[in-house]
Amino acid sequence: MNLDEFRTTLGSASPPALPPLLSALWHDARGNWDQAHQIAQDVETADGAWVHAYLHRREGDADNARYWYRRAGQPEASDTLEAEWTRIVQHLLN
């Protein structure tokens, strides 16, 4: 699956079979932050921490996001949320 195909699935009522972090980002893009967060917090990897950081950034909790960016080994994002979402999805699809 590529980014365009992933974006196309956002028009569906439910996500396709996806790995957990892509599923979390799918739910986030559909406006379901709680479901996205529930999925992401259970993935204890650097990528999981990155998605977790992004979600707390979206939530507006900068301190919590900073903690998760550190855990992810990622710089704190300063671009748009949409740009970071795209960057993470592309990373996870590769």
Secondary structure as GFF3:
##gff-version 3
##sequence-region A 1 94
A	DSSP	alpha_helix	3	9	.	.	.	ID=ss1
A	DSSP	alpha_helix	20	29	.	.	.	ID=ss2
A	DSSP	alpha_helix	33	40	.	.	.	ID=ss3
A	DSSP	alpha_helix	46	59	.	.	.	ID=ss4
A	DSSP	alpha_helix	62	72	.	.	.	ID=ss5
A	DSSP	alpha_helix	81	93	.	.	.	ID=ss6
###
